[in-house]
Amino acid sequence: MKKINKTIMALFLSMVCSISIGLQSCGDYLDVDEYIDQMTFLDSVFSRKQLLEQYINGAASYLPNEGKLWSNSATPFQTASDENFMSWNDAQHYGMKFLLDEVTPYDTYFNNYPRYYQGIRMSLTALSRINEVPDVTDIERRELMGRCYFLVGYYYYLMLIQYGPVPIVPEKPFNVDVPVAEMSLERSTYDECVAEIQKWMSLAAQFLPLESESEKVVNMPTQWAAIATLSRITLYAASPWYNGNKFYADWKRTSDGANFISQQADNTKWGVAAAYSKYIIDSNKFNLYWTPRELDSKELPANKEFIESIDPDYYKNYPEGAAGIDHYRSLTYTFNGEVPVMINPEFIYSCQMPTTDAPMVASAPYQLGGWNGLNLVQDLIDAYQMVDGQDINNSSQNYPYPDASTNFEKIGGTNQMFSGFTLDADAARMYDNREPRFYATIGFCHSFWPGTSSTDNNYRNKEVTYYSDGFASANADHPEDYNRTGYTCIKYMHLEDNLKATVRTKYFPIFRYAEILLNYVEAINELEAPYTMTMPSGTEITVQRNVSDIVSYFNLIRHRAGLPGITATIAADKEKIRELIKHERRIEFACEGRRYHDLRRWGDAMEAYKRPITGCNIKARSNERQKFYTTTILNDKLTRRTFSYKHYFYPIPKSVLDKNKNLVQNPEWN
């Protein structure tokens, strides 16, 4: 019998020692012989600090790695956005099934529902018994409690953004002998779920440290991670799809008839979101990352008179204007691993991106060791502006966007070199003079892939082309591994990265300061009256629609990106600012998993997903440049994406519904 107990305990310890958020490894505690007698029952977990920490680590092990954006993802959020699609609809890219409307409640794709509740249960268990642990100091106990508070709130947040409203479980975990009927809870409303997240994150903000102590625990949550979570989820809650949306008028709780989505729009919800964001801003703890101008930095646009008519401050030094900084390096170093995460002032909460499932694996050509199947769509490409901030359909005389009769022509001359980036002279004119974020994010035909960590010239300094006879064309052994649109994502790629050699360690910013700034601007833009709220620290924050703040914080983003900002005259126009914010979020957060949620909360998803997927004509050969650069509608099994009202929420698994008869399915999924 003791041998069986050892086996069970070994499995248990193996599970709880799965480290998810940068905690210490279990080390010798996998040798269970020394501890088997005192750890046979759960009671023993709370007999010493080290075992308690391991148990909390186990509670955290259900958190998804949010840096897995496209391959082996825990959620559909990036793969199923309107920014992209994959060249495979398989077990590693389940988000495609949601994009193509192939998911049903009977599937197990992205079945996070039971996992997240298990994380909640373990966190609540630890909270209920943490005072039993004798060798924990008061300071240590506070931080451990803060981690548990954060986990409960974050798991509810993760469920809410994937499934919509979910049941809120009692703070005292159910005993194993509680009847099933008693554990069968109804869903709470969307607002009740948000309030629950606020409760737990407010507690976490009071107990967690202000900052991580070292890079070893860089993705340990801090007080600011808790507030950043609240900044995001309350912004979602204030948005029109979840705030007074009449589409859900008939979606009600059985027991009391409460609407799962509130039917009366409450403008003060924007005030709540603004207050959380302003609290982070006022802390002066974070800043947008930027690096000073260098000798090889690109010059600012020359049409000075025109730009100053739009933004009089543009040629001032950053942050007042856009001068004095290297825009390309400022944009890329946040994502490509150049700057250690511990000294990046923009990171609020992060996780390490996995090397094997890194974005570079999905985007790199087969010949360079990648899978070559991450396809960005033409709509995203066209959203990037010209270097002077003008839309490509209304560009200025100084930087005109070429029409279809010339956009395919080579830029010509010699290669343009700036900030370590090479814009090949053979690239199409349609890619010349684009804003810095374009070059920091988009890989296009005739892009230059340095890969300098390799000494083999077969795998470094390559000009990648997507013609049917180009460098990145399909390999005979892997005929499906080719890019379908002529565009991919290089946002997370360092010039040294080479899949045939080495790839830098990178951290994915789950929350970064740029989001907080745009959250705040969006929230106060919609706010109709001043709003005052007391923060978890006791600080009182008052927010209102302040034109000066809209200009100041919106322009921090624009100027860091090398673009003209807005004036008070523009900021006074609520509708205009709303559209500018939507555009800015689309570009600033491209390929970060945010677009999926933004389209849904704004109620814009139906229109966005109904647009046909377009790209370059990758069937054209290299001697057919004009044909290649002719915008082409893609219509095959991978691009027939579908969006209906049911896709606003992911379906609750049928296996979960079978166990809880009081749980109702999401609308349109029955």
GITA-V597991 format. One record per residue. N is the residue number from 1. NEAR is the number of other ideal C-beta (glycine too) atoms within 12 Angstrom. Layout:
BEGIN
n->(N & N)
near->(NEAR & NEAR)
END
This chain:
BEGIN
n->(1 & 2 & 3 & 4 & 5 & 6 & 7 & 8 & 9 & 10 & 11 & 12 & 13 & 14 & 15 & 16 & 17 & 18 & 19 & 20 & 21 & 22 & 23 & 24 & 25 & 26 & 27 & 28 & 29 & 30 & 31 & 32 & 33 & 34 & 35 & 36 & 37 & 38 & 39 & 40 & 41 & 42 & 43 & 44 & 45 & 46 & 47 & 48 & 49 & 50 & 51 & 52 & 53 & 54 & 55 & 56 & 57 & 58 & 59 & 60 & 61 & 62 & 63 & 64 & 65 & 66 & 67 & 68 & 69 & 70 & 71 & 72 & 73 & 74 & 75 & 76 & 77 & 78 & 79 & 80 & 81 & 82 & 83 & 84 & 85 & 86 & 87 & 88 & 89 & 90 & 91 & 92 & 93 & 94 & 95 & 96 & 97 & 98 & 99 & 100 & 101 & 102 & 103 & 104 & 105 & 106 & 107 & 108 & 109 & 110 & 111 & 112 & 113 & 114 & 115 & 116 & 117 & 118 & 119 & 120 & 121 & 122 & 123 & 124 & 125 & 126 & 127 & 128 & 129 & 130 & 131 & 132 & 133 & 134 & 135 & 136 & 137 & 138 & 139 & 140 & 141 & 142 & 143 & 144 & 145 & 146 & 147 & 148 & 149 & 150 & 151 & 152 & 153 & 154 & 155 & 156 & 157 & 158 & 159 & 160 & 161 & 162 & 163 & 164 & 165 & 166 & 167 & 168 & 169 & 170 & 171 & 172 & 173 & 174 & 175 & 176 & 177 & 178 & 179 & 180 & 181 & 182 & 183 & 184 & 185 & 186 & 187 & 188 & 189 & 190 & 191 & 192 & 193 & 194 & 195 & 196 & 197 & 198 & 199 & 200 & 201 & 202 & 203 & 204 & 205 & 206 & 207 & 208 & 209 & 210 & 211 & 212 & 213 & 214 & 215 & 216 & 217 & 218 & 219 & 220 & 221 & 222 & 223 & 224 & 225 & 226 & 227 & 228 & 229 & 230 & 231 & 232 & 233 & 234 & 235 & 236 & 237 & 238 & 239 & 240 & 241 & 242 & 243 & 244 & 245 & 246 & 247 & 248 & 249 & 250 & 251 & 252 & 253 & 254 & 255 & 256 & 257 & 258 & 259 & 260 & 261 & 262 & 263 & 264 & 265 & 266 & 267 & 268 & 269 & 270 & 271 & 272 & 273 & 274 & 275 & 276 & 277 & 278 & 279 & 280 & 281 & 282 & 283 & 284 & 285 & 286 & 287 & 288 & 289 & 290 & 291 & 292 & 293 & 294 & 295 & 296 & 297 & 298 & 299 & 300 & 301 & 302 & 303 & 304 & 305 & 306 & 307 & 308 & 309 & 310 & 311 & 312 & 313 & 314 & 315 & 316 & 317 & 318 & 319 & 320 & 321 & 322 & 323 & 324 & 325 & 326 & 327 & 328 & 329 & 330 & 331 & 332 & 333 & 334 & 335 & 336 & 337 & 338 & 339 & 340 & 341 & 342 & 343 & 344 & 345 & 346 & 347 & 348 & 349 & 350 & 351 & 352 & 353 & 354 & 355 & 356 & 357 & 358 & 359 & 360 & 361 & 362 & 363 & 364 & 365 & 366 & 367 & 368 & 369 & 370 & 371 & 372 & 373 & 374 & 375 & 376 & 377 & 378 & 379 & 380 & 381 & 382 & 383 & 384 & 385 & 386 & 387 & 388 & 389 & 390 & 391 & 392 & 393 & 394 & 395 & 396 & 397 & 398 & 399 & 400 & 401 & 402 & 403 & 404 & 405 & 406 & 407 & 408 & 409 & 410 & 411 & 412 & 413 & 414 & 415 & 416 & 417 & 418 & 419 & 420 & 421 & 422 & 423 & 424 & 425 & 426 & 427 & 428 & 429 & 430 & 431 & 432 & 433 & 434 & 435 & 436 & 437 & 438 & 439 & 440 & 441 & 442 & 443 & 444 & 445 & 446 & 447 & 448 & 449 & 450 & 451 & 452 & 453 & 454 & 455 & 456 & 457 & 458 & 459 & 460 & 461 & 462 & 463 & 464 & 465 & 466 & 467 & 468 & 469 & 470 & 471 & 472 & 473 & 474 & 475 & 476 & 477 & 478 & 479 & 480 & 481 & 482 & 483 & 484 & 485 & 486 & 487 & 488 & 489 & 490 & 491 & 492 & 493 & 494 & 495 & 496 & 497 & 498 & 499 & 500 & 501 & 502 & 503 & 504 & 505 & 506 & 507 & 508 & 509 & 510 & 511 & 512 & 513 & 514 & 515 & 516 & 517 & 518 & 519 & 520 & 521 & 522 & 523 & 524 & 525 & 526 & 527 & 528 & 529 & 530 & 531 & 532 & 533 & 534 & 535 & 536 & 537 & 538 & 539 & 540 & 541 & 542 & 543 & 544 & 545 & 546 & 547 & 548 & 549 & 550 & 551 & 552 & 553 & 554 & 555 & 556 & 557 & 558 & 559 & 560 & 561 & 562 & 563 & 564 & 565 & 566 & 567 & 568 & 569 & 570 & 571 & 572 & 573 & 574 & 575 & 576 & 577 & 578 & 579 & 580 & 581 & 582 & 583 & 584 & 585 & 586 & 587 & 588 & 589 & 590 & 591 & 592 & 593 & 594 & 595 & 596 & 597 & 598 & 599 & 600 & 601 & 602 & 603 & 604 & 605 & 606 & 607 & 608 & 609 & 610 & 611 & 612 & 613 & 614 & 615 & 616 & 617 & 618 & 619 & 620 & 621 & 622 & 623 & 624 & 625 & 626 & 627 & 628 & 629 & 630 & 631 & 632 & 633 & 634 & 635 & 636 & 637 & 638 & 639 & 640 & 641 & 642 & 643 & 644 & 645 & 646 & 647 & 648 & 649 & 650 & 651 & 652 & 653 & 654 & 655 & 656 & 657 & 658 & 659 & 660 & 661 & 662 & 663 & 664 & 665 & 666 & 667 & 668 & 669 & 670)
near->(9 & 13 & 12 & 12 & 21 & 22 & 17 & 20 & 32 & 24 & 17 & 30 & 34 & 22 & 26 & 38 & 31 & 27 & 29 & 34 & 38 & 30 & 34 & 21 & 21 & 27 & 14 & 15 & 29 & 23 & 17 & 30 & 19 & 14 & 26 & 24 & 15 & 19 & 32 & 23 & 16 & 27 & 17 & 26 & 35 & 31 & 24 & 21 & 25 & 30 & 37 & 39 & 37 & 40 & 45 & 49 & 39 & 37 & 43 & 42 & 29 & 34 & 42 & 36 & 33 & 32 & 39 & 35 & 49 & 48 & 35 & 29 & 38 & 33 & 35 & 41 & 39 & 45 & 46 & 42 & 42 & 39 & 47 & 48 & 44 & 49 & 38 & 31 & 29 & 21 & 16 & 24 & 37 & 34 & 40 & 38 & 33 & 38 & 38 & 29 & 22 & 25 & 31 & 20 & 28 & 18 & 21 & 20 & 34 & 35 & 29 & 33 & 36 & 23 & 28 & 38 & 36 & 26 & 42 & 42 & 32 & 38 & 42 & 32 & 34 & 41 & 36 & 22 & 28 & 33 & 16 & 23 & 29 & 15 & 15 & 26 & 12 & 13 & 13 & 22 & 27 & 23 & 33 & 40 & 32 & 37 & 46 & 41 & 42 & 48 & 49 & 48 & 44 & 43 & 44 & 42 & 45 & 36 & 43 & 44 & 40 & 38 & 41 & 43 & 41 & 40 & 36 & 30 & 33 & 19 & 20 & 13 & 24 & 23 & 14 & 11 & 8 & 15 & 10 & 15 & 12 & 14 & 23 & 23 & 28 & 25 & 39 & 31 & 31 & 45 & 33 & 29 & 37 & 42 & 26 & 36 & 45 & 36 & 24 & 41 & 42 & 33 & 29 & 42 & 37 & 25 & 32 & 39 & 26 & 23 & 24 & 29 & 15 & 15 & 20 & 17 & 30 & 31 & 36 & 40 & 46 & 37 & 37 & 43 & 45 & 45 & 47 & 47 & 47 & 48 & 45 & 46 & 41 & 44 & 45 & 40 & 44 & 42 & 41 & 30 & 31 & 39 & 33 & 24 & 29 & 17 & 23 & 30 & 16 & 16 & 32 & 21 & 24 & 16 & 15 & 13 & 14 & 21 & 28 & 37 & 42 & 31 & 23 & 15 & 21 & 28 & 26 & 27 & 36 & 39 & 33 & 42 & 48 & 47 & 39 & 48 & 46 & 36 & 38 & 43 & 36 & 24 & 27 & 11 & 22 & 34 & 27 & 35 & 33 & 36 & 27 & 17 & 24 & 17 & 12 & 16 & 27 & 33 & 22 & 34 & 34 & 17 & 26 & 22 & 16 & 21 & 33 & 22 & 16 & 28 & 34 & 21 & 26 & 35 & 26 & 21 & 17 & 33 & 25 & 20 & 28 & 43 & 29 & 24 & 33 & 34 & 43 & 39 & 33 & 41 & 40 & 37 & 36 & 42 & 44 & 38 & 33 & 31 & 27 & 20 & 38 & 20 & 18 & 31 & 27 & 37 & 41 & 42 & 44 & 39 & 34 & 30 & 39 & 28 & 22 & 20 & 31 & 41 & 47 & 45 & 36 & 47 & 46 & 37 & 40 & 31 & 31 & 38 & 32 & 43 & 38 & 40 & 40 & 47 & 47 & 44 & 42 & 35 & 32 & 36 & 40 & 29 & 32 & 39 & 35 & 36 & 40 & 37 & 42 & 27 & 23 & 31 & 12 & 14 & 29 & 26 & 14 & 20 & 28 & 23 & 32 & 24 & 16 & 16 & 12 & 19 & 28 & 31 & 22 & 26 & 26 & 16 & 14 & 12 & 21 & 27 & 20 & 26 & 31 & 28 & 36 & 28 & 35 & 31 & 21 & 31 & 38 & 37 & 30 & 40 & 39 & 33 & 35 & 44 & 43 & 42 & 40 & 42 & 38 & 41 & 42 & 42 & 46 & 45 & 40 & 37 & 41 & 32 & 41 & 28 & 37 & 26 & 26 & 24 & 15 & 18 & 13 & 16 & 28 & 26 & 24 & 32 & 30 & 39 & 36 & 41 & 32 & 25 & 18 & 34 & 33 & 43 & 29 & 27 & 20 & 10 & 9 & 18 & 14 & 23 & 31 & 37 & 45 & 40 & 45 & 47 & 44 & 49 & 44 & 40 & 45 & 44 & 46 & 35 & 30 & 26 & 40 & 33 & 34 & 26 & 21 & 22 & 33 & 31 & 26 & 36 & 39 & 37 & 41 & 36 & 41 & 38 & 36 & 45 & 41 & 44 & 43 & 42 & 51 & 45 & 47 & 43 & 46 & 45 & 42 & 36 & 36 & 21 & 17 & 19 & 31 & 19 & 32 & 16 & 31 & 30 & 23 & 12 & 20 & 16 & 32 & 21 & 36 & 27 & 28 & 26 & 23 & 18 & 29 & 42 & 32 & 26 & 42 & 43 & 39 & 39 & 45 & 45 & 40 & 43 & 41 & 47 & 41 & 40 & 38 & 37 & 27 & 21 & 16 & 26 & 30 & 18 & 18 & 22 & 14 & 19 & 34 & 28 & 20 & 35 & 38 & 30 & 33 & 41 & 36 & 35 & 41 & 45 & 40 & 43 & 42 & 38 & 40 & 37 & 37 & 42 & 37 & 39 & 32 & 37 & 37 & 32 & 24 & 28 & 32 & 21 & 15 & 28 & 33 & 18 & 23 & 20 & 34 & 29 & 39 & 43 & 27 & 38 & 24 & 26 & 18 & 25 & 13 & 19 & 29 & 24 & 21 & 33 & 40 & 24 & 27 & 24 & 20 & 30 & 14 & 22 & 19 & 31 & 30 & 21 & 37 & 23 & 27 & 18 & 21 & 27 & 34 & 38 & 40 & 41 & 37 & 38 & 30 & 22 & 17 & 33 & 24 & 15 & 20 & 27 & 15 & 20 & 32 & 31 & 27 & 33 & 27 & 22 & 27 & 14)
END
